[in-house]
Amino acid sequence: MGGVLVLGGGYAIQPFREYPGLEYENFPLPRDYHEKTEWVFARLMYPPVSRGYGGFQFLGDWRKGGSNWTMDYPRSDRHFASALRRLTRIHARSAEQPVNLENGDVYDWPWLYGVEVGHWNLSDAQATAFREFLLRGGFFMCDDFHGTTEWDVFTASMKRVLPGRPIVEIPPKDAIFHTLYDLDDRYQVPGAQFLETGQTWEKDGKIPHWRGIYDDKGRLMVAICFNMDLGDSWEHADNPEYPLKFSALGIRTGVNYVVYPMTQ
């Protein structure tokens, strides 16, 4: 990922800022949130496909929060960063970094996470900036989208980001499943709706898929967690009602997805 890091030096790093979320406001901010570290949970900001899509009425500009990209935010991000600190020697910042592709500083954050990408609608300019980020060594993990309709929305933007590059099932022996944890026993990780319905799936997304997009050298640059909700497994890792086995797999998957791009 050296290409991304070198390019990042040419930009002024975007200062930390909190945004109103769909679920949380005034979530406790860690005391060391300004610490300079080797890894930061960078959360992708994006425009939604339309207002109100998915049952949420967005008030105002998506750039100011309160949109699909803020789902689980910031509780999920901070729980995962805390877990990464405990489980590895990676020097992880305790607070997340929302990243807007329009600001030109995406290269400062070589690991990027997108939630609810079955609702995004990237502009042509955002797709171009995103493509450059990925081809220069950036890594993108996306999660928490379900069923046929959301898959179609996701691919409509992703095909403009990386035209002509196929989305494939990640082979079981791929390094991303074995960087720190051996993830041979993978199963569907549900969202918090499981606590009410007992269902692990949402919409018509009954079968989980670990998919990806590779670059010309065989490096996985986009890791797609489809028909699952790892973000909720991080968010509810401290919830005694949410089953431990789901948070355990969700966190281990996330850890592997952080270690992989740092070691390729």
PEWOHU-V810622 format. One record per residue. PSI is psi in whole degrees, -180 to 180 (none if undefined). OMEGA is omega in whole degrees, -180 to 180 (none if undefined). D_LAST is the distance of its C-alpha to the last C-alpha in whole Angstrom. Layout:
psi->PSI omega->OMEGA d_last->D_LAST
psi->PSI omega->OMEGA d_last->D_LAST
This chain:
psi->14 omega->-177 d_last->8
psi->-35 omega->-179 d_last->10
psi->-42 omega->179 d_last->13
psi->-43 omega->-177 d_last->13
psi->-40 omega->179 d_last->14
psi->-45 omega->179 d_last->16
psi->-34 omega->-178 d_last->18
psi->-27 omega->-179 d_last->19
psi->-16 omega->-178 d_last->21
psi->-4 omega->-177 d_last->23
psi->154 omega->171 d_last->24
psi->124 omega->-175 d_last->26
psi->131 omega->-179 d_last->24
psi->129 omega->-180 d_last->26
psi->156 omega->178 d_last->28
psi->138 omega->177 d_last->28
psi->140 omega->174 d_last->30
psi->148 omega->180 d_last->31
psi->154 omega->173 d_last->33
psi->136 omega->-179 d_last->35
psi->172 omega->177 d_last->33
psi->-28 omega->-175 d_last->35
psi->-25 omega->-173 d_last->35
psi->143 omega->168 d_last->35
psi->148 omega->-180 d_last->37
psi->37 omega->175 d_last->37
psi->138 omega->-174 d_last->34
psi->129 omega->-180 d_last->34
psi->125 omega->179 d_last->32
psi->148 omega->-177 d_last->31
psi->-30 omega->-176 d_last->32
psi->28 omega->-174 d_last->29
psi->-21 omega->-179 d_last->28
psi->-2 omega->-176 d_last->28
psi->137 omega->176 d_last->26
psi->125 omega->-173 d_last->23
psi->175 omega->-180 d_last->20
psi->-13 omega->-180 d_last->16
psi->141 omega->179 d_last->15
psi->139 omega->174 d_last->18
psi->100 omega->-180 d_last->19
psi->123 omega->-176 d_last->19
psi->125 omega->-178 d_last->21
psi->127 omega->170 d_last->22
psi->141 omega->-179 d_last->26
psi->156 omega->175 d_last->27
psi->140 omega->178 d_last->31
psi->162 omega->-177 d_last->32
psi->-33 omega->175 d_last->34
psi->158 omega->177 d_last->37
psi->139 omega->177 d_last->39
psi->-5 omega->-178 d_last->40
psi->131 omega->-179 d_last->37
psi->8 omega->175 d_last->36
psi->3 omega->-179 d_last->39
psi->134 omega->175 d_last->39
psi->114 omega->-177 d_last->41
psi->127 omega->-178 d_last->39
psi->107 omega->178 d_last->41
psi->-160 omega->-172 d_last->40
psi->132 omega->177 d_last->37
psi->-24 omega->179 d_last->34
psi->-13 omega->-178 d_last->32
psi->10 omega->178 d_last->35
psi->-170 omega->179 d_last->33
psi->29 omega->-178 d_last->35
psi->178 omega->-176 d_last->33
psi->-33 omega->-176 d_last->31
psi->-14 omega->180 d_last->28
psi->7 omega->178 d_last->29
psi->133 omega->-180 d_last->30
psi->-8 omega->-174 d_last->29
psi->139 omega->-2 d_last->28
psi->4 omega->-175 d_last->28
psi->-46 omega->-179 d_last->29
psi->-48 omega->-177 d_last->26
psi->-46 omega->-175 d_last->23
psi->-35 omega->174 d_last->25
psi->-43 omega->-179 d_last->25
psi->-43 omega->179 d_last->22
psi->-40 omega->178 d_last->21
psi->-42 omega->179 d_last->23
psi->-41 omega->180 d_last->22
psi->-37 omega->177 d_last->18
psi->-41 omega->-177 d_last->20
psi->-35 omega->-171 d_last->22
psi->-14 omega->-179 d_last->20
psi->178 omega->174 d_last->17
psi->11 omega->179 d_last->17
psi->130 omega->179 d_last->15
psi->95 omega->-173 d_last->18
psi->138 omega->176 d_last->19
psi->145 omega->-176 d_last->21
psi->-19 omega->-179 d_last->24
psi->151 omega->-177 d_last->25
psi->176 omega->177 d_last->23
psi->104 omega->173 d_last->23
psi->135 omega->-174 d_last->25
psi->124 omega->178 d_last->23
psi->120 omega->-179 d_last->25
psi->-20 omega->-178 d_last->24
psi->-15 omega->-174 d_last->27
psi->-10 omega->176 d_last->27
psi->7 omega->-178 d_last->25
psi->19 omega->-178 d_last->22
psi->-26 omega->-179 d_last->20
psi->-16 omega->177 d_last->17
psi->-10 omega->-174 d_last->18
psi->81 omega->-169 d_last->16
psi->-9 omega->175 d_last->13
psi->124 omega->-172 d_last->13
psi->138 omega->-179 d_last->16
psi->136 omega->177 d_last->18
psi->129 omega->180 d_last->21
psi->151 omega->177 d_last->24
psi->43 omega->-177 d_last->27
psi->1 omega->169 d_last->25
psi->7 omega->179 d_last->28
psi->1 omega->-175 d_last->30
psi->162 omega->178 d_last->28
psi->81 omega->-176 d_last->30
psi->140 omega->173 d_last->28
psi->168 omega->178 d_last->30
psi->-39 omega->180 d_last->29
psi->-41 omega->178 d_last->28
psi->-41 omega->179 d_last->26
psi->-40 omega->179 d_last->24
psi->-45 omega->179 d_last->24
psi->-40 omega->180 d_last->22
psi->-44 omega->179 d_last->20
psi->-45 omega->179 d_last->19
psi->-42 omega->178 d_last->18
psi->-47 omega->-177 d_last->16
psi->-44 omega->-177 d_last->14
psi->-21 omega->178 d_last->14
psi->7 omega->174 d_last->13
psi->-1 omega->180 d_last->10
psi->159 omega->-180 d_last->11
psi->135 omega->-179 d_last->11
psi->125 omega->174 d_last->14
psi->131 omega->177 d_last->15
psi->157 omega->-163 d_last->19
psi->166 omega->171 d_last->22
psi->59 omega->167 d_last->25
psi->151 omega->-162 d_last->27
psi->139 omega->170 d_last->29
psi->172 omega->-172 d_last->31
psi->-47 omega->-177 d_last->32
psi->-45 omega->-179 d_last->33
psi->-33 omega->176 d_last->30
psi->-42 omega->180 d_last->28
psi->-39 omega->177 d_last->30
psi->-44 omega->179 d_last->30
psi->-50 omega->-175 d_last->26
psi->-26 omega->178 d_last->26
psi->-40 omega->177 d_last->28
psi->-41 omega->-176 d_last->26
psi->-32 omega->178 d_last->23
psi->-26 omega->176 d_last->24
psi->-26 omega->176 d_last->25
psi->-49 omega->-177 d_last->22
psi->71 omega->-178 d_last->20
psi->136 omega->176 d_last->23
psi->-7 omega->179 d_last->23
psi->123 omega->-175 d_last->20
psi->148 omega->169 d_last->21
psi->125 omega->-175 d_last->20
psi->162 omega->171 d_last->19
psi->132 omega->179 d_last->19
psi->125 omega->-179 d_last->16
psi->145 omega->-178 d_last->17
psi->-29 omega->-178 d_last->17
psi->1 omega->180 d_last->15
psi->145 omega->-177 d_last->12
psi->-28 omega->-176 d_last->9
psi->-24 omega->178 d_last->10
psi->1 omega->-174 d_last->13
psi->19 omega->-177 d_last->13
psi->-45 omega->176 d_last->10
psi->-51 omega->177 d_last->13
psi->143 omega->172 d_last->16
psi->111 omega->-175 d_last->17
psi->54 omega->179 d_last->18
psi->-33 omega->-179 d_last->20
psi->85 omega->-179 d_last->23
psi->143 omega->-179 d_last->23
psi->169 omega->-177 d_last->26
psi->127 omega->177 d_last->27
psi->115 omega->-174 d_last->26
psi->165 omega->172 d_last->29
psi->-179 omega->-176 d_last->30
psi->-14 omega->178 d_last->33
psi->-21 omega->178 d_last->36
psi->-33 omega->-178 d_last->35
psi->-25 omega->-180 d_last->38
psi->-36 omega->-173 d_last->40
psi->-24 omega->-174 d_last->40
psi->3 omega->179 d_last->38
psi->140 omega->176 d_last->36
psi->-12 omega->-176 d_last->33
psi->163 omega->175 d_last->33
psi->149 omega->-179 d_last->34
psi->-131 omega->178 d_last->35
psi->22 omega->-177 d_last->35
psi->67 omega->-175 d_last->31
psi->-21 omega->-176 d_last->32
psi->121 omega->179 d_last->29
psi->147 omega->179 d_last->26
psi->133 omega->172 d_last->23
psi->98 omega->-173 d_last->19
psi->169 omega->-179 d_last->18
psi->172 omega->174 d_last->15
psi->131 omega->-177 d_last->15
psi->154 omega->173 d_last->12
psi->-175 omega->-175 d_last->12
psi->-20 omega->-179 d_last->14
psi->6 omega->179 d_last->11
psi->12 omega->177 d_last->10
psi->131 omega->175 d_last->7
psi->118 omega->-179 d_last->9
psi->-18 omega->175 d_last->10
psi->122 omega->178 d_last->14
psi->118 omega->-169 d_last->14
psi->116 omega->177 d_last->18
psi->98 omega->-172 d_last->20
psi->139 omega->-177 d_last->23
psi->40 omega->174 d_last->27
psi->171 omega->-176 d_last->26
psi->77 omega->179 d_last->26
psi->-32 omega->179 d_last->23
psi->-42 omega->177 d_last->24
psi->-34 omega->179 d_last->28
psi->-30 omega->174 d_last->26
psi->-45 omega->-178 d_last->25
psi->-42 omega->-175 d_last->28
psi->21 omega->180 d_last->30
psi->-23 omega->179 d_last->29
psi->11 omega->-180 d_last->32
psi->113 omega->-176 d_last->34
psi->-16 omega->180 d_last->36
psi->-19 omega->180 d_last->37
psi->125 omega->-173 d_last->34
psi->135 omega->-178 d_last->33
psi->-37 omega->-174 d_last->30
psi->-29 omega->180 d_last->29
psi->-44 omega->177 d_last->27
psi->-36 omega->-179 d_last->26
psi->-48 omega->180 d_last->24
psi->-40 omega->180 d_last->22
psi->-45 omega->-180 d_last->22
psi->-43 omega->180 d_last->20
psi->-40 omega->177 d_last->18
psi->-46 omega->178 d_last->17
psi->-42 omega->179 d_last->16
psi->-47 omega->178 d_last->15
psi->-38 omega->-178 d_last->12
psi->-15 omega->172 d_last->11
psi->-45 omega->-177 d_last->11
psi->-39 omega->-177 d_last->9
psi->-57 omega->-177 d_last->6
psi->-18 omega->178 d_last->5
psi->-12 omega->-176 d_last->6
psi->2 omega->-179 d_last->4
psi->none omega->none d_last->0
